[in-house]
Amino acid sequence: MKKLILTFFILSVIFGQSIDTDNSHVKFSVRNMGVRDVHGTITGMQGIVDFNTQNPDSAYFEVTIAVNTIDTENPKRDAHLKNEDFFEIDKWPTIHFKSKKMNKQDELYGLFGYLTIKDVTREVFVPFSIEETKDQIIFKGGETINRLNYNVGVDFDTFKIGNEIDVEVICIVNKK
């Protein structure tokens, strides 16, 4: 794990913009007991982002988030999400995304890539928008994923925990 973090740091310095780890995060929402939604965040985003608004087709993203930072404002539930019933953070401490290609239509962007959660990698499409300031680029996007496709909580029926997880990613990168 330490080698992976060091590699991301070195590559981001050489090739891309650095991620503002303190302000980048993933928000999620899932139906619980069929009557309410549970909301949470995962932080600890690190990786490589190489993005130029003048040439978006050449964009490259390789990003991880630290699952041990999961926060639903319920410590007991958070501990349960980290164990073998759900994310198994002892075996798979991060969620990983690596881009394949990007397209742009008007002011909207779409990123095709590979999402790895636990032992499963699947191709995904993530629509997103960008906001650019003098010093940063803010990427906001999201999608709905099925937790069962990634072997997360497979022993829990859909009444207790919905299959569909709404995910919103906020990735803030500092310009070179």
C-alpha positions as CSV (number, residue, x, y, z in Angstrom):
1,M,0.0,0.0,0.0
2,K,2.8,2.4,0.9
3,K,4.5,1.7,-2.5
4,L,1.2,2.4,-4.3
5,I,0.8,5.8,-2.6
6,L,4.5,6.7,-3.2
7,T,4.1,5.7,-6.9
8,F,1.0,7.9,-7.3
9,F,2.7,10.8,-5.6
10,I,5.8,10.6,-7.8
11,L,3.8,10.1,-11.0
12,S,1.5,13.0,-10.2
13,V,4.4,15.3,-9.7
14,I,6.0,14.3,-13.0
15,F,2.9,13.9,-15.2
16,G,-0.2,15.5,-13.9
17,Q,-2.0,17.8,-11.5
18,S,-2.0,17.0,-7.8
19,I,-5.3,16.1,-6.2
20,D,-6.5,18.3,-3.3
21,T,-6.9,15.3,-1.0
22,D,-8.4,17.4,1.8
23,N,-11.3,18.6,-0.3
24,S,-11.8,15.7,-2.8
25,H,-14.3,13.0,-1.8
26,V,-16.9,10.6,-2.8
27,K,-20.5,11.0,-1.5
28,F,-22.9,8.1,-1.6
29,S,-26.5,7.3,-0.8
30,V,-28.2,3.9,-0.5
31,R,-31.7,2.9,0.5
32,N,-31.9,1.3,4.0
33,M,-34.8,-0.9,5.3
34,G,-36.9,0.3,2.3
35,V,-37.8,3.5,4.1
36,R,-34.9,5.9,4.3
37,D,-31.6,6.7,2.7
38,V,-28.2,6.4,4.3
39,H,-25.7,9.0,3.2
40,G,-22.0,8.9,3.6
41,T,-18.6,10.0,2.3
42,I,-15.3,8.3,1.5
43,T,-12.2,10.5,1.5
44,G,-8.4,10.0,1.1
45,M,-8.5,10.5,-2.7
46,Q,-5.0,10.2,-4.3
47,G,-3.7,9.6,-7.7
48,I,-2.9,11.0,-11.1
49,V,-5.0,13.5,-13.0
50,D,-3.8,14.9,-16.3
51,F,-6.4,17.2,-17.8
52,N,-6.2,20.1,-20.2
53,T,-9.4,22.0,-21.1
54,Q,-7.9,22.7,-24.6
55,N,-7.4,19.0,-25.3
56,P,-9.9,17.0,-23.2
57,D,-9.5,13.9,-25.3
58,S,-6.0,13.4,-24.0
59,A,-7.2,13.3,-20.3
60,Y,-6.0,10.7,-18.0
61,F,-7.3,9.8,-14.5
62,E,-6.0,7.1,-12.2
63,V,-7.4,7.7,-8.7
64,T,-7.9,5.7,-5.5
65,I,-9.9,6.4,-2.4
66,A,-9.2,5.0,1.0
67,V,-12.2,2.8,2.1
68,N,-11.1,3.0,5.8
69,T,-12.3,6.7,5.7
70,I,-15.9,5.7,5.1
71,D,-18.2,7.9,7.2
72,T,-22.0,7.5,7.5
73,E,-22.1,9.4,10.9
74,N,-22.7,6.1,12.6
75,P,-19.4,4.6,13.9
76,K,-20.9,1.1,14.5
77,R,-22.3,1.0,10.9
78,D,-18.9,2.3,9.5
79,A,-17.0,-0.5,11.3
80,H,-19.5,-3.0,9.9
81,L,-19.0,-1.6,6.3
82,K,-15.2,-2.1,6.7
83,N,-15.4,-5.8,7.7
84,E,-15.7,-8.9,5.6
85,D,-19.5,-8.5,5.2
86,F,-18.9,-5.5,2.9
87,F,-15.6,-3.9,1.8
88,E,-13.1,-6.2,3.6
89,I,-10.6,-3.4,4.0
90,D,-7.9,-5.7,5.3
91,K,-7.8,-7.3,1.8
92,W,-8.9,-4.4,-0.3
93,P,-8.1,-1.0,1.4
94,T,-8.9,1.1,-1.7
95,I,-11.3,1.7,-4.5
96,H,-9.5,2.3,-7.8
97,F,-10.5,4.1,-11.0
98,K,-8.4,4.2,-14.2
99,S,-9.6,6.1,-17.2
100,K,-9.8,4.6,-20.7
101,K,-11.0,7.5,-22.8
102,M,-12.9,10.7,-22.5
103,N,-15.4,12.6,-24.7
104,K,-16.9,16.0,-24.6
105,Q,-20.3,17.2,-25.8
106,D,-21.0,20.9,-25.3
107,E,-20.1,21.6,-21.7
108,L,-20.6,18.1,-20.5
109,Y,-17.9,15.5,-20.3
110,G,-18.0,11.7,-20.1
111,L,-15.2,9.5,-18.8
112,F,-15.0,5.8,-19.7
113,G,-12.8,3.7,-17.4
114,Y,-12.4,0.8,-15.1
115,L,-13.7,0.8,-11.6
116,T,-12.2,-1.7,-9.1
117,I,-14.0,-2.4,-5.9
118,K,-12.7,-5.3,-3.9
119,D,-11.8,-8.1,-6.4
120,V,-14.0,-6.9,-9.2
121,T,-13.1,-4.6,-12.1
122,R,-15.9,-3.3,-14.3
123,E,-16.0,-0.8,-17.2
124,V,-18.0,2.2,-16.2
125,F,-19.1,5.5,-17.7
126,V,-19.1,8.6,-15.6
127,P,-20.7,11.8,-16.8
128,F,-19.2,15.0,-15.2
129,S,-18.8,18.7,-15.4
130,I,-15.9,20.9,-14.6
131,E,-15.4,24.2,-12.9
132,E,-12.1,26.0,-13.4
133,T,-10.6,28.6,-11.2
134,K,-7.2,30.3,-11.5
135,D,-5.5,27.6,-9.3
136,Q,-7.8,24.5,-9.5
137,I,-10.0,22.4,-11.7
138,I,-13.1,20.9,-9.9
139,F,-14.5,17.7,-11.4
140,K,-18.1,16.8,-10.3
141,G,-19.7,13.7,-11.6
142,G,-21.4,10.6,-10.6
143,E,-23.3,7.5,-11.5
144,T,-25.4,4.8,-9.9
145,I,-23.7,1.5,-9.3
146,N,-25.0,-1.9,-8.2
147,R,-23.1,-3.0,-5.0
148,L,-23.7,-6.7,-5.9
149,N,-21.7,-6.3,-9.1
150,Y,-18.7,-5.6,-6.9
151,N,-19.4,-8.3,-4.2
152,V,-20.2,-5.7,-1.6
153,G,-22.7,-7.0,1.0
154,V,-23.8,-10.0,-1.1
155,D,-25.3,-11.7,2.0
156,F,-27.7,-8.8,2.7
157,D,-31.0,-8.6,0.9
158,T,-32.2,-5.6,-0.9
159,F,-34.7,-4.7,1.8
160,K,-32.0,-4.1,4.4
161,I,-29.7,-2.4,1.9
162,G,-30.6,-1.3,-1.6
163,N,-28.6,-2.7,-4.4
164,E,-28.3,0.6,-6.1
165,I,-25.8,3.1,-4.7
166,D,-25.9,6.7,-6.0
167,V,-22.4,8.0,-6.1
168,E,-21.1,11.6,-6.6
169,V,-17.4,12.2,-7.0
170,I,-15.9,15.6,-6.3
171,C,-12.2,15.6,-7.4
172,I,-10.4,18.9,-7.0
173,V,-7.0,19.1,-8.7
174,N,-4.4,21.9,-8.3
175,K,-3.1,23.2,-11.6
176,K,0.6,22.8,-12.3
